[in-house]
């Protein structure tokens, strides 16, 4: 199975695959609304606005596995992101990123990342950069601010 065959459910409940993002650079993030790192939504949205016309898409995957920091329903999450951070990048249904019910996307990301290969996600707002060919380019820690990724994103966009 290729990266683009992975099935995901949008925050509005539609089943789809990652094929819609073929040929684009992706920044994939596990998110949460009640986390000390939640303000990163602002930086993620800024990256999306700055680079989307060049081929970057930010994909947010809410996760409630870290201290119960994403307890809301998908509808509540979408509303929170819109009202508080003006999020317009794609959001998806809540998933598990670690453990026995790890979503296939995160199984793939963790297994194929050049750094931290196979290791569990440490916290909300861990990030993965995926190149235009669906290859995991970089695994980035949760505490790294979105604006620190500009040179990595620009390199992938030019490749």
Helices and strands as residue ranges (DSSP letters): G 3-5, E 7-9, E 15-17, G 18-21, E 25-31, H 40-51, G 52-54, E 56-62, H 74-85, E 90-92, H 104-112, E 127-130, E 136-140, G 146-149, H 150-158
